Amino acid sequence: MRVAFVGKGGSGKTTLSALFARHLARSGAPVVAIDGDINQHLAYALGLDEDEFFAAPPLSARTGEIKDYLRGTNPRIPSRDAMVKTTPPGRGSRLLRLLDEDDVHSHHVQEVGGVPLMVTGAFDENDLGVACYHSKLGAVELYLNHLVDGPGEYVVVDMTAGADAFASGLFTRFDMTFLVVEPTRKSVSVYRQYRDHAAEFGIPVAVVGNKVTSEDDLAFLRTHVGDDLLAHCVQSSYVRAQEQGRGHGELEPHNARALDRLRAAVDARPKDWAAFQRHAVEFHLRNAAAWANEATGQDLAAQVDPGFQHDPQVLTALA
């Protein structure tokens, strides 16, 4: 199952992404965390020391090589230059299984705090003033477009802040989106914006209240979020100690139970491969018409393979 954490900047989505990914990993579940935020802090939230270096190359550093690997022998994709972030797989494409020793996982995964982690990569000097961060997130979209995840397997993505995630089709690549909301009007405003956009495409969103310090805070969230409020986390001395480099103690029982509720909600969500395929094709055709046909000099609608259905059965057919 693919899980995204989104929310207003500063709401705590990176912290909750790390806590949830670690919660899954400690249970023995196969999990990959991905830092898809322009502020690349997930590794540190998972426990990487500030003076340590994340050694695995970022996904965005090898986008060309990733394209070459994923397109495989798909005759609809003649070269990496013809492949864009939304290009869906078809017959001949290479599909990914979670944590297989393939060209993507073997190059880009590094374990941090017991959690296998991949990072998108930060802006460098060549990007400043000439590129948006979605050019880097394209590698994450390609990864999720070609992943066939099974029951009890999890991908946890810390996404960009606010409603910026809607600038690409990446928001449709998830089975569950957790919207982290603080008990403030600004945070609720982001919730409403995200909720309304997601509803247009049938994307499930559940709210995780964060930084709740009182019954008044909880009442505020219940008033403004209503039934979308799945769970809430209280202010955490454990998290503060982690952020200050004092990595001792255990997560508060209330917050641990909140993580249990998040996992239960993910596990109860039916996997809708048909919707996944439908959205992949829809957003590829949108991008082709908007910019990608002109950028590549090709009609990228021809990349859609009508005889291909993205689901676990395709792995059996390829075996």
C-alpha positions in Angstrom: 0.0 0.0 0.0 1.2 3.5 -0.9 0.8 6.2 1.8 1.4 9.9 1.5 1.8 12.4 4.3 0.8 15.9 3.3 -0.1 19.2 5.0 0.8 22.7 5.7 4.5 23.5 6.0 5.5 23.0 9.7 2.5 20.9 10.5 4.7 17.9 11.4 4.2 15.7 8.3 7.9 14.8 8.1 7.9 13.8 11.7 4.8 11.7 11.3 6.1 10.1 8.1 9.2 9.0 10.0 7.2 7.8 13.0 4.8 5.8 10.8 7.6 4.3 8.7 9.5 3.3 11.8 6.4 1.9 13.3 5.8 -0.3 10.3 9.5 -1.4 10.1 9.6 -2.4 13.8 6.6 -4.6 13.2 8.6 -6.6 10.6 6.5 -5.2 7.6 8.4 -4.6 4.4 8.5 -0.8 4.0 10.3 1.8 1.9 10.2 5.5 2.9 10.7 8.2 0.3 11.6 11.8 1.0 9.6 13.7 -1.6 9.7 17.1 0.1 11.8 20.0 -1.2 13.2 20.2 2.3 15.0 16.9 2.5 14.7 16.2 6.3 13.2 12.7 6.4 16.6 11.0 6.9 17.3 13.2 10.0 13.8 12.5 11.3 14.5 8.8 11.0 17.7 9.2 13.1 20.5 10.2 10.7 22.9 12.5 12.7 23.2 16.0 11.4 26.9 15.5 10.6 26.2 12.2 8.8 25.8 12.0 5.0 23.1 10.1 3.2 25.3 8.0 0.9 22.8 6.5 -1.5 22.4 8.7 -4.6 19.1 10.6 -4.9 16.5 9.3 -7.4 16.7 12.6 -9.3 20.4 12.1 -9.9 19.8 9.0 -12.0 16.5 9.7 -13.7 17.9 8.8 -17.1 19.3 5.5 -16.0 16.0 4.7 -14.1 14.1 5.4 -17.3 16.3 3.1 -19.3 15.8 0.3 -16.8 12.0 0.8 -16.5 11.2 1.0 -20.2 12.9 -2.4 -20.7 11.8 -3.7 -24.1 8.6 -1.8 -24.3 8.3 -0.9 -28.1 6.2 2.1 -27.3 9.1 3.8 -25.6 12.1 3.9 -28.0 14.4 5.9 -25.8 14.8 7.6 -22.4 14.2 10.9 -24.1 10.8 9.7 -25.1 9.9 8.8 -21.6 8.4 11.4 -19.2 7.4 11.2 -15.6 3.9 10.1 -16.4 4.7 7.5 -19.0 2.8 4.4 -17.9 4.2 0.9 -18.1 3.1 -1.5 -20.9 4.1 -4.8 -22.2 7.9 -5.1 -22.2 8.3 -2.6 -19.3 10.2 -3.6 -16.2 8.0 -3.6 -13.1 9.3 -3.3 -9.6 8.6 -5.3 -6.4 9.3 -3.7 -3.1 13.0 -4.0 -2.0 13.9 -6.5 -4.8 17.6 -6.3 -5.8 16.7 -4.4 -9.0 18.5 -1.5 -10.6 16.4 1.0 -8.6 16.4 -0.4 -5.1 20.0 -1.6 -5.2 21.3 1.8 -6.1 19.0 4.1 -4.1 18.0 2.5 -0.8 19.9 3.2 2.4 18.7 2.0 5.8 18.3 4.8 8.4 17.0 4.1 11.8 15.9 0.6 10.7 13.9 2.0 7.8 14.9 1.5 4.1 14.9 5.1 2.7 15.1 6.7 -0.8 15.4 10.4 -1.3 14.4 12.6 -4.2 17.3 15.0 -3.8 17.6 18.6 -3.0 18.0 21.6 -5.2 21.5 22.4 -6.3 23.0 25.6 -7.8 22.1 24.6 -11.3 18.4 24.3 -10.4 18.0 27.6 -8.7 15.9 30.1 -10.7 15.4 27.7 -13.7 13.5 24.6 -12.4 10.7 23.7 -10.1 10.9 20.8 -7.6 8.4 18.7 -9.6 11.2 18.1 -12.2 12.9 16.0 -9.4 9.7 14.4 -8.2 9.3 12.9 -11.6 11.6 10.1 -10.6 9.3 9.3 -7.7 6.3 9.2 -10.0 8.1 6.9 -12.4 9.0 4.6 -9.4 5.4 4.4 -8.2 4.0 4.0 -11.7 6.1 0.9 -12.2 5.7 -0.6 -8.7 3.5 -3.6 -8.0 3.2 -3.7 -4.2 1.6 -6.6 -2.5 -0.5 -7.0 0.7 1.3 -6.0 3.8 3.9 -4.0 1.9 4.2 -0.3 2.4 5.6 2.8 0.7 5.5 5.9 2.9 6.2 9.2 1.1 6.8 12.6 2.8 5.3 14.9 0.2 5.8 18.6 -0.6 3.9 21.1 1.7 0.5 22.5 1.1 -1.5 21.8 -2.1 1.6 22.0 -4.2 1.3 18.2 -4.7 -1.5 18.8 -7.1 0.9 20.4 -9.6 1.5 16.8 -11.0 -0.4 13.5 -11.1 1.7 12.2 -8.2 -1.2 12.7 -5.8 -3.1 9.9 -7.5 -0.4 7.3 -6.9 -1.4 6.6 -3.3 -3.9 4.2 -1.7 -4.2 6.5 1.4 -3.3 10.2 1.9 -2.9 11.3 5.5 -3.4 15.1 5.8 -1.6 16.4 8.9 -3.5 19.3 10.4 -2.6 21.5 13.4 -5.4 23.1 15.4 -5.0 26.4 13.6 -7.1 28.2 11.0 -4.2 28.3 8.5 -3.7 24.5 8.7 -7.5 23.9 8.4 -7.5 26.1 5.3 -4.9 23.8 3.7 -7.0 20.8 4.7 -10.0 22.2 2.9 -8.1 23.0 -0.2 -6.5 19.5 -0.3 -9.8 17.8 0.5 -11.7 19.5 -2.3 -9.0 18.8 -4.9 -8.7 15.2 -3.9 -12.5 14.7 -4.0 -12.5 15.6 -7.7 -10.6 12.4 -8.4 -11.9 10.1 -5.7 -8.6 10.2 -3.7 -9.1 9.1 -0.1 -7.9 11.6 2.5 -7.9 11.1 6.3 -6.8 13.8 8.7 -4.3 13.3 11.5 -4.5 16.0 14.0 -1.1 17.1 15.3 0.4 19.2 18.1 -2.8 18.9 20.2 -2.2 20.3 23.6 -5.7 20.5 25.1 -9.4 19.6 24.8 -9.9 23.0 23.2 -7.5 22.0 20.4 -9.3 18.7 19.9 -12.7 20.4 19.8 -11.4 22.9 17.2 -10.3 20.0 15.0 -13.5 18.2 15.4 -15.5 21.3 14.5 -13.5 22.1 11.4 -12.6 18.6 10.1 -15.5 16.5 11.3 -15.5 12.9 10.3 -12.3 13.2 8.4 -10.4 13.3 11.7 -9.0 9.7 12.0 -6.6 10.2 14.9 -4.6 12.9 16.7 -1.2 13.2 18.2 -0.4 15.1 21.4 2.7 17.2 21.9 5.5 14.7 22.3 8.5 15.0 24.6 9.9 11.9 22.9 9.9 13.6 19.5 11.4 16.8 21.0 14.2 14.7 22.5 14.8 13.0 19.2 15.0 16.4 17.4 17.5 17.6 20.0 19.7 14.5 19.6 18.6 12.9 22.9 17.4 9.7 21.3 16.1 7.9 24.4 12.7 6.8 25.8 9.6 5.6 24.0 6.9 7.3 22.1 3.9 8.3 24.3 1.2 5.6 24.5 -1.4 7.9 23.1 0.7 8.7 20.0 1.7 5.0 19.6 -2.1 4.2 19.5 -2.6 6.9 16.9 0.0 5.2 14.7 -1.9 1.9 15.2 -5.0 3.6 13.9 -3.3 4.9 10.8 -2.0 1.5 10.0 -5.5 -0.1 10.5 -7.0 2.5 8.2 -4.4 1.7 5.5 -4.9 -2.0 5.9 -8.6 -1.7 5.6 -8.4 0.3 2.4 -9.1 -1.9 -0.7 -6.4 -1.8 -3.3 -8.0 -0.4 -6.5 -5.7 -1.3 -9.3 -8.3 -0.3 -11.9 -8.4 3.3 -10.6 -4.6 3.4 -10.4 -4.4 2.5 -14.1 -7.2 4.8 -15.1 -5.5 7.8 -13.3 -2.1 6.9 -14.8 -3.5 7.0 -18.3 -5.6 10.1 -17.7 -2.7 12.2 -16.3 -0.3 10.9 -18.9 -2.6 12.1 -21.7 -3.1 15.5 -19.9 0.6 16.0 -19.6 1.2 14.9 -23.2 -1.2 17.5 -24.5 -0.1 20.2 -22.1 3.7 20.1 -22.6 5.2 16.6 -23.2 4.4 16.2 -26.9 6.0 19.5 -27.7 9.0 18.8 -25.4 9.7 15.4 -26.9 8.6 16.0 -30.5 6.4 12.9 -30.3 2.7 12.0 -29.8 3.0 10.4 -26.3 -0.6 9.2 -26.4 0.9 6.3 -28.3 2.7 5.2 -25.2 -0.5 4.0 -23.6 -0.8 0.2 -24.1 -4.5 -0.7 -24.2 -3.7 -4.3 -23.6 -1.8 -3.8 -20.3 -3.4 -3.8 -16.9 -1.3 -2.8 -13.9 -2.0 -5.3 -11.2 -0.3 -8.3 -9.5 -1.5 -10.7 -12.2 0.9 -9.0 -14.6 3.8 -10.4 -12.6 2.4 -13.9 -13.0 2.2 -13.4 -16.7 5.8 -12.2 -16.8 7.1 -15.1 -14.7 
